[in-house]
């Protein structure tokens, strides 16, 4: 049996290791090296648990993997998305001969959502997986779920739209960045025959970890956002009376966090009784 010269084998292993380091993985080498996994880690500030699984699934599809099993994360309990991609086909059976697997572990907290993706795909695909997956997360996260417009919602009742804005969404909505706060867009449309009284103090956001948080007042907002205080104040939703067919809209500002739902308390002007409304994100 002819053996390759030792010097040539060492050079081949060095080349293999150099390629492995470039992609953050290792592959099987003639000397018995075992293939390890390629990892891509991405974070999305302010993203709730309910949205993280959808974003992970969409990102995997964009990089060529089909999600097969999903566990939605909860605060303190990670979720998982397992996906596969056909790596080769058996001509005789016209079926996949083997698969590559990518597993994404999802964790969420008041800070937002973290995505930890691990794939067993070898070179050359693993070379770009880290950046491709991160870009896919950013793309899918930027496409928020399109909720029905107020005009398409029930013809009667109190219709409330609440949406926490993330990243560049706040700049698009306000025209300025508001550092250190979560900007929440609100619209209330009274499609009842009753008159209600609205106050921003009657709005509470619930964080991923279940804490109830009220809006920052004008002074707290100004202290937090600095030079943008004037813009924030001018676009803050006004307290007021919601007569039948009346509409109130604007923004409220909350401590920076990932939120899962909101509650809104309104006062019936005639009975002076409070009525609560809950909005899930």
C-alpha positions in Angstrom: 0.0 0.0 0.0 1.4 3.4 -1.0 1.2 6.1 1.6 1.2 9.9 0.8 4.3 11.6 2.0 3.9 13.0 5.5 4.7 16.6 4.3 1.9 16.5 1.8 -0.7 15.1 4.3 0.2 17.9 6.8 -0.2 20.5 4.1 -3.6 19.1 3.2 -4.8 19.2 6.8 -3.6 22.8 7.2 -5.6 23.8 4.1 -8.7 22.1 5.5 -8.3 23.8 8.8 -7.9 27.2 7.2 -11.1 26.7 5.2 -12.9 25.6 8.4 -11.8 28.6 10.3 -13.1 30.9 7.6 -16.6 29.5 8.0 -16.5 28.9 11.8 -16.8 25.1 11.4 -14.7 22.0 10.7 -15.0 19.2 8.3 -13.9 15.6 8.0 -10.3 15.2 7.1 -8.2 12.3 6.0 -6.7 12.1 9.5 -10.0 11.4 11.1 -11.2 15.0 12.0 -14.9 15.1 12.6 -17.3 17.7 11.2 -18.6 20.2 13.6 -21.4 22.7 13.3 -21.8 26.2 11.9 -23.5 28.8 14.1 -25.2 32.1 13.5 -26.5 34.2 16.3 -28.8 37.1 15.8 -30.8 39.4 18.2 -33.9 41.5 17.7 -34.5 44.2 20.3 -38.1 44.6 21.4 -39.4 41.5 19.5 -42.0 39.6 21.5 -42.0 35.8 21.9 -45.1 35.5 19.7 -43.3 36.9 16.7 -40.0 35.2 17.2 -41.1 31.8 15.9 -42.7 33.3 12.8 -39.5 35.2 12.0 -37.3 32.2 12.5 -39.4 30.1 10.2 -39.5 32.7 7.5 -35.7 33.2 7.7 -35.0 29.5 7.4 -37.2 29.3 4.2 -35.2 32.2 2.8 -31.9 30.3 3.2 -33.4 27.1 1.7 -34.5 25.1 4.7 -38.1 23.8 5.3 -39.3 24.1 9.0 -40.5 20.7 10.2 -41.1 21.2 13.9 -41.6 24.3 15.9 -41.9 25.0 19.7 -42.9 28.6 20.4 -40.7 30.2 23.1 -42.1 31.6 26.3 -40.3 33.9 28.8 -37.8 31.7 30.6 -38.5 28.7 28.3 -36.6 28.6 25.0 -38.4 27.6 21.8 -36.9 25.6 18.9 -37.4 25.4 15.1 -36.0 22.3 13.4 -35.7 22.5 9.6 -34.2 20.4 6.8 -32.9 20.8 3.3 -32.4 18.0 0.8 -28.7 17.5 0.2 -28.9 14.9 -2.6 -31.4 12.8 -4.6 -31.6 9.1 -5.4 -32.3 8.9 -9.1 -34.0 5.5 -8.9 -36.5 6.5 -6.2 -36.7 10.2 -7.1 -36.4 11.0 -3.4 -33.9 12.8 -1.3 -31.0 10.6 -0.4 -30.0 12.6 2.7 -30.6 16.0 4.4 -28.9 18.8 6.1 -30.5 20.0 9.3 -30.6 23.4 10.9 -31.9 24.0 14.4 -32.7 27.4 15.7 -33.0 28.0 19.5 -35.2 30.9 20.4 -35.1 32.8 23.7 -37.1 35.9 24.6 -37.2 38.3 27.4 -38.0 41.9 28.1 -35.0 42.8 26.0 -36.3 41.1 22.9 -35.6 37.8 21.0 -32.4 35.9 20.4 -31.9 33.4 17.5 -29.2 30.8 17.8 -29.0 28.8 14.6 -26.8 25.7 14.1 -26.5 23.8 10.9 -24.7 20.6 9.9 -24.3 21.7 6.3 -20.7 21.3 5.3 -18.5 23.4 2.9 -19.1 25.3 0.7 -22.6 26.2 1.9 -21.5 26.7 5.5 -19.2 29.5 4.4 -22.1 31.9 3.9 -24.6 30.5 6.4 -23.7 32.8 9.2 -24.3 36.0 7.3 -27.1 34.6 5.1 -29.2 33.6 8.1 -28.6 37.0 9.9 -29.7 38.9 6.8 -32.8 36.7 6.5 -33.8 37.4 10.1 -33.5 41.2 9.4 -35.6 40.9 6.3 -38.4 38.9 7.7 -38.5 40.9 11.0 -38.9 44.0 8.9 -42.1 42.7 7.4 -44.6 43.1 10.2 -47.9 41.2 10.3 -50.4 43.3 8.4 -53.4 43.7 10.7 -56.8 44.7 9.3 -57.2 48.4 8.8 -59.7 50.1 11.1 -62.1 50.5 8.2 -62.2 46.7 7.8 -62.9 46.0 11.4 -66.4 45.5 13.0 -68.9 48.2 12.1 -69.8 48.6 15.8 -67.9 48.7 19.1 -64.8 50.5 20.3 -62.0 49.8 17.8 -58.5 50.1 19.3 -55.3 49.7 17.3 -52.0 49.6 19.3 -48.6 48.8 17.8 -45.2 49.0 19.5 -42.7 50.3 17.0 -39.2 48.8 16.7 -36.0 50.0 15.1 -36.5 52.2 12.1 -40.3 52.1 12.5 -40.2 54.8 15.1 -38.2 57.1 12.9 -40.6 56.5 10.0 -43.6 57.2 12.2 -42.2 60.2 14.1 -39.4 61.5 11.9 -36.9 61.2 14.7 -35.1 58.6 16.8 -36.3 58.3 20.4 -33.4 56.6 22.3 -34.2 54.4 25.3 -38.0 54.2 24.8 -40.5 52.0 23.1 -42.8 54.2 20.9 -46.3 52.9 20.7 -48.7 54.0 18.0 -52.4 54.2 18.9 -55.7 54.8 17.3 -59.1 54.6 19.0 -62.3 54.8 17.0 -65.7 55.0 18.7 -68.2 53.0 16.7 -70.7 52.9 19.6 -73.5 55.1 20.6 -71.9 55.9 23.9 -69.3 58.6 24.9 -66.1 57.6 26.5 -63.3 59.5 28.3 -59.7 58.5 27.3 -56.5 59.2 29.3 -53.1 58.0 28.4 -52.6 57.0 32.0 -55.2 54.3 31.4 -53.0 52.5 29.0 -50.7 49.7 30.3 -48.2 47.6 28.4 -47.4 44.1 29.6 -43.8 43.0 29.1 -42.7 39.5 28.0 -42.1 38.6 31.7 -45.5 39.8 32.8 -44.7 43.1 34.3 -47.3 45.9 33.8 -45.8 49.2 32.8 -47.5 52.6 32.4 -46.5 55.3 29.9 -43.7 57.8 30.6 -45.1 61.2 31.4 -44.0 64.3 29.6 -41.1 65.1 31.9 -39.8 61.5 31.9 -40.0 61.3 28.1 -38.2 64.6 27.7 -35.4 63.5 30.0 -35.0 60.2 28.1 -35.1 61.4 24.5 -33.3 64.8 24.9 -33.4 66.9 21.7 -36.3 64.9 20.3 -38.6 65.9 23.2 -40.4 68.5 21.3 -41.4 66.1 18.5 -42.4 63.4 20.9 -44.6 65.8 22.9 -46.3 67.2 19.7 -47.3 63.7 18.5 -48.3 62.3 21.8 -51.9 61.1 21.8 -54.1 63.6 23.6 -56.4 62.8 26.5 -60.0 63.6 25.5 -63.6 62.7 25.0 -64.5 60.0 22.5 -68.0 60.8 21.3 -69.8 58.5 18.9 -67.8 58.4 15.6 -64.9 60.3 17.1 -61.3 59.2 16.5 -58.2 59.8 18.7 -54.7 58.9 17.4 -51.1 59.5 18.2 -48.2 58.0 20.2 -47.4 57.0 23.8 -43.9 56.3 25.1 -42.9 53.5 27.4 -39.7 52.3 28.9 -37.7 50.3 26.4 -38.8 46.6 26.5 -40.4 43.8 24.5 -44.1 43.9 25.1 -46.7 41.1 24.5 -50.0 42.9 25.0 -51.7 46.1 26.1 -54.7 47.0 28.2 -56.7 50.2 27.8 -59.1 51.6 30.3 -61.9 54.0 29.2 -64.5 55.7 31.3 -68.2 55.7 30.2 -69.1 59.3 30.5 -72.7 58.7 31.4 -72.2 55.9 34.0 -68.7 56.9 35.1 -67.8 53.2 35.0 -64.5 51.9 33.7 -64.4 49.5 30.7 -61.3 47.6 29.9 -60.0 46.5 26.5 -57.1 44.1 25.8 -55.0 44.1 22.7 -52.6 41.2 21.9 -49.5 41.8 19.7 
